[in-house]
Amino acid sequence: MNPTGCAAFVFKNRKTGQVVVSSGDVFDYWDKKQWEHTASINACLAIQYLINVKPKERNRYIRSLTEKI
């Protein structure tokens, strides 16, 4: 597994507020005006970090990701 190639892209629908996390069909959302690209994350490193930290820090990290959206 190549951790540098595990990108996930977060899109938010401008009208409905729906949030989608995509890794494979990025261009289905990228080129559409109703979808706003809000974040790009390295999914492999994020999951590895969540597995290795204490529960309090894990909850803080998840909260920070949610607040960005």
N, C-alpha and C positions, 0 to 999 in steps of 0.2 A: 504494500500500500504506500502510495506517495502522498504524504500529508500536505505538501504544497499544492496539490491538484484537487483538493477537496473543497472547492468554493461553493458556497451557497449564497443565493441572492434573495433579498427580501423586497417584495413589492407590495404596495398598498393601493387599493382601488380608491381613486379620488372621490367617487360618488358614494359608494357604500361603506368604505372603511375596511373592507375585507383585506386580510393580510395573507399573502402567499409566499412560501419559501420554496425556491426552485433551484435545481442544479442542472437539470438536463434540458428543459424546454424554455430556457431563458429568453430567447428571442420571441416567443409567443407573447411575452409581457413587455419586453424592452421597447419594442417599436410601437406599442399602443399608447395613445395619449391618456386613456383613462387609468393606466397603471403608472404609479410613481415609484422609481427605484429608491428605497430608503436606506438600505445597508447591504454590505457585502461582508461575509464572514468566512473564515476558514473553519468549516464544519468539523474536520478531524481534530484540529487543535482545541476547539471549543469543547468537544465531547471529552477529550482526554483531560482537559483542565477540570471539567465538572466531575469526572470520576475521581480525581486525585485530591480535591480540596475538601475541607471540613464542611458540614452542612450549613453553617452560618454563612460562610463565604460563598458557597454554592447558591444559596438563596439571594444573596446580594448581587451576584453576577447575573442570575436570571432576571432579577428585577431591573438591572441596568439595561439589559437587552430589550426588555419589554418597554421601558421608558423611551428608548430611541425610536420606537415605532410609533 
